[in-house]
Amino acid sequence: MLIYRATSLYSLLQNYYGIQPRRAHIQIETEVASKEEAKLLKISPSVPLLVTKSQVRDQHDYLFEYTISRFRGERFSLEVSCL
């Protein structure tokens, strides 16, 4: 299977599909946890979360990755490296 031969998802996309990441956009904001998010993250409802929304585009400016992540505010460290 192809995925086992690649060292990373981006390596697989580049080597087998010709997709080359060129531009990333990351938005960082805070948001109050919903009841479901609070349960999953084991925090009280209404506790602030740190939310990241990221988009990555390829060499043709096509969007190929879109991610929304939610993090507990009191246990978070962010390090960003751009393409």
Buried (B, 14 or more C-beta within 10 A) or exposed (E): EEEEEBEEEBEBBBEEEEBEBEEBEEEEEEEEBEEEBBEEBEBEEEBEBBBBEBBBBBEEEEEBBEEEEBBBBEEEEEEEEEE
